Amino acid sequence: VQSGWWLIQTSEELRSLVKSLAKRGQRERYLCRMLQRYFEVVTHSMADMKTDNTVSSNETETENENDEQSQLQQSLNDLIENDNQTYDD
């Protein structure tokens, strides 16, 4: 990716990044060494993030479904109350 924000999601993408870093540049050389040194830690962290995001996504979907169900139930209750008031009058 040329510009903007991007995300490395797999170990293959990380390897590709390490290979593409300039070996002559001081900052890129240092980054390359650190990525190589901590490759296992980084890939393990990526796997943890992936499982955390999956769990969070599932929890969010469940919460959204519960919110929708409660809103629907409240709407139905309101309709029933309004209908009962109409018949009582």
C-alpha positions as CSV (number, residue, x, y, z in Angstrom):
1,V,0.0,0.0,0.0
2,Q,1.5,3.3,-1.0
3,S,-0.2,5.7,1.4
4,G,-2.8,5.8,4.2
5,W,-3.5,3.3,6.9
6,W,-3.2,-0.4,6.3
7,L,-3.3,-3.5,8.4
8,I,-1.1,-6.7,8.3
9,Q,-3.4,-9.6,9.1
10,T,-1.3,-12.7,8.2
11,S,2.2,-14.0,8.7
12,E,2.7,-14.1,4.9
13,E,1.9,-10.4,4.7
14,L,4.4,-9.7,7.5
15,R,7.1,-11.7,5.6
16,S,6.3,-9.8,2.5
17,L,6.7,-6.5,4.4
18,V,10.1,-7.6,5.9
19,K,11.3,-8.6,2.4
20,S,10.3,-5.3,0.9
21,L,12.0,-3.1,3.5
22,A,15.1,-1.3,2.3
23,K,18.2,-2.8,3.8
24,R,20.2,0.4,3.3
25,G,17.9,2.8,5.2
26,Q,18.7,3.1,8.9
27,R,15.1,3.1,10.1
28,E,13.9,0.4,7.8
29,R,16.9,-1.8,8.6
30,Y,16.2,-1.4,12.3
31,L,12.5,-2.2,11.7
32,C,13.4,-5.2,9.6
33,R,15.7,-6.5,12.4
34,M,13.0,-6.0,15.0
35,L,10.3,-7.7,12.9
36,Q,12.6,-10.6,12.3
37,R,13.6,-10.9,15.9
38,Y,10.1,-10.7,17.2
39,F,8.4,-12.4,14.3
40,E,6.8,-15.2,16.5
41,V,5.6,-12.7,19.0
42,V,4.0,-10.5,16.4
43,T,2.3,-13.4,14.6
44,H,1.0,-14.7,17.9
45,S,-0.3,-11.3,18.7
46,M,-2.1,-11.2,15.3
47,A,-3.7,-14.5,16.0
48,D,-4.9,-13.2,19.4
49,M,-6.3,-10.1,17.9
50,K,-8.1,-12.2,15.3
51,T,-9.8,-14.3,18.0
52,D,-10.6,-11.3,20.1
53,N,-12.2,-9.5,17.1
54,T,-14.2,-12.7,16.4
55,V,-15.5,-12.9,20.0
56,S,-16.2,-9.1,20.1
57,S,-18.0,-9.3,16.8
58,N,-20.2,-12.2,18.0
59,E,-20.9,-10.3,21.2
60,T,-21.8,-7.2,19.3
61,E,-24.1,-9.1,17.0
62,T,-25.8,-10.7,20.0
63,E,-26.2,-7.4,21.7
64,N,-27.6,-5.8,18.6
65,E,-30.1,-8.6,18.2
66,N,-31.2,-8.3,21.8
67,D,-31.6,-4.5,21.4
68,E,-33.7,-5.1,18.3
69,Q,-35.8,-7.7,20.0
70,S,-36.4,-5.5,23.0
71,Q,-37.3,-2.5,20.8
72,L,-39.7,-4.7,18.9
73,Q,-41.2,-6.0,22.1
74,Q,-41.6,-2.5,23.4
75,S,-43.3,-1.4,20.2
76,L,-45.7,-4.3,20.4
77,N,-46.5,-3.6,24.0
78,D,-47.2,0.1,23.1
79,L,-49.5,-1.0,20.3
80,I,-51.4,-3.4,22.6
81,E,-51.7,-0.7,25.2
82,N,-53.0,1.8,22.7
83,D,-55.4,-0.7,21.3
84,N,-56.7,-1.6,24.8
85,Q,-57.2,2.1,25.6
86,T,-59.2,2.5,22.4
87,Y,-61.5,-0.3,23.3
88,D,-61.9,0.9,26.9
89,D,-63.1,4.3,25.7
